[in-house]
Amino acid sequence: MNRRLFWKILVVFCVMFFLTFQLTWIAFSLYVEDKSKQILNHMPTKVDMIAQLLHVAGEEDTLNFIAHLPERERVLLSIRLVSPQNDQVNILNDELESPNYMYKRSAVAPDGTLYSVAFKKEEINTQFQKILFNMPMPITLTGVLVGLTLSLTLAWNLTKPMRLLRQGFFRVSQGDLSVRLFDKLEYRHDEISEVGKDFDMMVEQLNILNF
């Protein structure tokens, strides 16, 4: 059976869904990247504030202040205790190696302890580079499966009445005037169901003319 219409509708729906999905992802990526830039823009001010707080109030009050910051900012911050031998111990997390820093300040606490305050570059930039215009595989597979399922459903829903009409006309052409389509299309409540009603009226008229 020729199903060119089915495949045309399927391909059109698939392409439209893919483009919509891709454009939505691009818009989301740009939005997230813009948010990340906003965070990076004000992080130097936060570093200066924390360094000043360390200098005035010490470590305990500073850590309490940091605990109330948004999580996206806390993960970027690094406060290192600098020993006299210049060995650095990070008091915020357990990093073994120093990452790249975008901004750094030193601060001396009231007890004379030297601290290095900075915010990191790697974690947030790597994250946004991964998602910008490059959808992660789970999201890609989900989009493909959902798009294909929806496209198949829509294509089948639109071409099924066409097959019924074709079969109906074929049966009429063979002299079978008992065929009726409206009962099978009434559930749609759209123009196609109206076509089924018109088809039944046509067959009724042909049946009357034959008598």
C-alpha positions in Angstrom: 0.0 0.0 0.0 1.3 3.4 -0.9 2.0 5.5 2.2 3.7 8.5 0.9 1.4 10.9 2.8 2.2 9.1 6.0 5.9 9.4 5.5 5.7 13.0 4.4 3.7 13.9 7.5 6.1 11.9 9.7 9.2 13.6 8.3 7.7 17.0 8.6 6.7 16.5 12.2 10.1 15.0 13.1 11.9 17.9 11.6 9.7 20.5 13.3 10.0 18.8 16.6 13.8 18.5 16.3 14.2 22.2 15.3 11.9 23.3 18.2 13.8 21.1 20.6 17.2 22.3 19.4 16.2 26.0 19.5 14.7 25.6 22.9 18.0 24.0 24.1 20.0 26.8 22.6 17.9 29.4 24.2 18.2 27.7 27.6 22.0 27.4 27.1 22.3 31.0 26.4 20.2 31.9 29.4 22.3 29.7 31.7 25.5 31.1 30.2 24.2 34.7 30.8 23.5 33.7 34.4 27.0 32.3 34.9 28.5 35.6 33.6 26.4 37.5 36.0 27.8 35.4 38.9 31.4 35.8 37.6 30.9 39.6 37.3 30.1 40.1 41.0 32.3 37.4 42.5 35.4 39.7 42.8 33.3 41.9 45.1 32.3 38.9 47.2 36.0 37.9 47.5 36.9 41.4 48.6 34.1 41.3 51.2 35.2 37.9 52.5 38.8 39.0 52.7 37.8 42.1 54.7 35.6 40.0 57.0 38.5 37.6 57.6 40.7 40.5 58.5 38.2 42.1 60.9 36.2 39.2 62.4 38.3 36.0 61.8 37.6 32.6 60.4 34.5 31.5 62.3 32.4 34.5 61.4 33.6 34.4 57.8 32.6 30.8 57.4 29.2 31.5 58.9 28.7 34.3 56.3 29.7 32.0 53.5 27.3 29.3 54.6 24.4 31.7 53.9 25.6 32.4 50.3 23.8 30.7 47.3 25.3 27.3 46.6 26.3 28.3 43.1 28.6 31.0 44.7 29.9 28.8 47.5 31.2 26.1 45.1 33.3 28.7 43.4 34.9 30.1 46.5 38.2 28.9 48.0 39.7 30.0 51.4 43.1 28.6 52.0 45.0 28.7 55.3 48.6 29.7 54.4 51.2 28.3 56.8 54.6 29.9 57.4 56.1 27.4 55.1 53.6 28.6 52.4 51.8 25.3 52.4 48.1 25.9 51.7 45.2 24.1 53.3 41.7 24.7 51.9 39.3 25.2 54.8 36.2 25.1 52.6 36.7 21.7 50.9 39.1 18.9 50.4 40.8 19.9 47.2 44.2 18.3 46.7 45.4 20.5 43.9 44.9 24.2 43.4 42.6 25.0 40.5 42.9 28.0 38.3 41.7 31.2 40.0 40.1 34.1 38.3 40.5 36.5 41.3 42.5 36.2 44.5 43.0 38.2 47.7 45.1 37.7 50.8 43.8 38.5 54.3 45.4 38.5 57.8 43.0 37.5 60.5 43.0 39.3 64.0 45.1 36.4 65.4 47.7 36.9 62.7 46.8 33.9 60.5 47.3 34.5 56.8 44.5 33.4 54.4 44.2 33.3 50.6 40.7 34.0 49.3 39.8 33.3 45.7 37.1 32.1 43.3 37.7 29.3 40.9 37.4 29.3 37.2 37.3 25.7 36.1 34.1 24.2 37.6 31.5 26.7 36.3 33.2 27.3 32.9 33.6 23.6 32.2 29.9 23.0 33.0 28.6 25.7 30.7 31.0 24.8 27.9 29.6 21.3 28.0 25.9 22.3 27.6 26.3 25.2 25.2 24.9 24.1 21.9 25.8 20.5 22.8 23.0 18.6 24.4 24.0 15.8 26.8 23.4 12.3 25.5 20.5 11.4 27.9 18.6 14.6 26.8 19.3 13.9 23.2 18.0 10.3 23.3 14.9 11.4 25.3 14.2 14.1 22.7 14.6 11.7 19.8 12.3 9.1 21.4 9.6 11.5 22.5 9.7 13.3 19.1 9.5 10.1 17.1 6.7 8.8 19.3 4.7 12.0 18.9 5.4 12.2 15.2 4.3 8.6 14.6 1.1 9.2 16.6 0.2 12.4 14.7 1.1 10.9 11.3 -1.0 7.8 12.0 -3.9 9.9 13.3 -4.0 12.0 10.2 -3.5 9.3 7.6 -5.8 6.7 9.1 -9.0 8.5 7.9 -7.5 8.8 4.4 -7.1 5.0 4.3 -10.7 4.6 5.4 -11.9 6.9 2.7 -9.8 5.2 0.1 -11.2 1.8 1.1 -14.7 3.2 1.1 -14.4 4.6 -2.4 -13.0 1.3 -3.6 -15.9 -0.6 -2.2 -18.4 1.8 -3.7 -16.7 1.5 -7.1 -17.2 -2.3 -6.8 -20.9 -1.8 -6.3 -21.0 -2.1 -2.5 -23.4 0.6 -1.3 -23.6 -0.6 2.2 -20.3 0.9 3.3 -20.6 3.7 5.9 -17.7 5.8 7.3 -19.2 8.4 9.7 -19.5 5.9 12.6 -15.8 5.3 12.3 -14.9 9.0 12.1 -17.4 10.6 14.4 -15.1 10.4 17.4 -12.8 13.0 15.8 -15.3 15.9 15.8 -13.4 17.7 13.1 -13.5 18.4 9.3 -12.5 14.8 8.6 -15.6 13.4 10.4 -17.7 15.9 8.3 -16.1 14.3 5.2 -17.2 10.9 6.5 -20.8 12.3 6.9 -20.7 13.7 3.4 -19.4 10.3 2.1 -22.3 8.5 3.7 -24.8 11.0 2.2 -23.3 10.4 -1.2 -23.6 6.6 -0.9 -27.2 7.0 0.3 -28.1 9.1 -2.8 -26.4 6.5 -5.0 -28.4 3.8 -3.3 -31.7 5.7 -3.9 -30.8 6.3 -7.6 -30.2 2.6 -8.1 -33.8 1.7 -7.1 
